[in-house]
């Protein structure tokens, strides 16, 4: 039985995907507004020029805004693994949450259950790899913090939605050039930062920590962050 109830709430804010573009990425957001209705109104306001394919309310109600074959306007200026037109190759899902500006709070189980079902369907329809399920902050680290450090990425990874560095006890060796190696690893993993993208290295480090080491998000390369990135890179090889 599906955990979400789907309602139509069409948005005019979309256009055609580039010719030949494959849908191979799922990008997760929080709405970052005080109420669900305020967020839904903005996503459907032609003056706002923003949208997503879906929004999931805190009780699991799910609103469909843009057909999946259309390009929703959710990622903005963004970059991942050499791709700069993230909107063109992705599905965008918003989760109702006031966000860091208005009282960031945990995501309810009903909302996450709905997301797990919806994301599973989306990934099956478009053959999206788990490693291509990302947060807005991953693809736009200089501008965005969502879905943030309270988002339950490990729970989603249990269902094959995204990946997580489930690390054994202890850590492996850390290279002598740890900071340089970490920067190289971030690029290899997909993050964009100067000079390839308009974000300083510390913003990309903070985005990595916000997703994969949320207990401490400070933008400083440390041993645990380096180890977790190594685990993630190994999982892709």
Secondary structure, DSSP 8 states (H G I E B T S, - for coil): --S-EEEE---S-EEE--TT----EEEEEE--SSSHHHHHHHHT-TTT----SEEE-TTSEEEE-S-TTEEES-S-S--BTTB--HHHHEEEEEE---HHHH------HHHHHHHHHHHHHHHHHHT--GGGEEEHHHH-TTT---S-TTS-HHHHHHTTSS------SS-----TTHHHHHHHHHHHHT---TTTSSS-HHHHHHHHHHHH-TT--SS---HHHHHHHHHHHHHH-
